[in-house]
Amino acid sequence: MTERQSAVVELHDVWRRYGTGDAAIVAIRGLSVCVGAGERLAITGPSGAGKTTLLGLMGLLDMPDEGRVVVAGQTVDGTDEDERAELRRAHVGFIFQMFHLIPALSALDNVTVPLLPYRRRVEIEDRAQQLLARLGLANRLSHRPSQLSAGEQQRVAIARALINQPGLVIGDEPTGNLDSVSGDRVVGLLEELRQEAHFALVVATHDERVASTFERRLRLRDGREDLAHG
């Protein structure tokens, strides 16, 4: 199998700018990245280096000004937002630092809500219950976010990211709002789930302890790979 065939996401000479003229901010500068199936990549670098922008491009939450993005073998140049949303739903799961759970919904409903327009409720709820049980939340299905600890909320967010069985899971500082014990547990659970489901895991983090557990690292500075620091 070639690298291209096995890649879940590819960025080729990608540029991303915000604003125009002299006021423009260049967040990503000619960056090329390829992430293979089942691979683990930690993205590090100082604040403002372009980590979140890069994740947005990988996950089709944003589009480049120049360059090419390929997700699951499909080039996204010229696609509209509906087409990109379908690609995200089919291939990408997101885990955010702030959890982004819906306060009025139970843990179970927060996990199932992304797929309700597309799948049968019984099928989705069965998978959601299995995921939540796998994450140690079998007795928290009916609890709302305010009734859960920060670590429990992040585990609900992980279940939500995995409900569509994605080939690529993206985490933007997924342990940033957790204490070290909860953070270590989340990292450990993600690795167990990755080994079981063989999804690629790309995480942006400031936490050296988290980054050190990844087999591959990409350090950014000013929107470019920081080769001086690896």
Summary of the structure (lengths in Angstrom):
residues: 230
radius of gyration: 17.6
end to end distance: 27.6
largest distance: 55.2
contacts: 738
relative contact order: 0.19
helix: 38%
strand: 26%
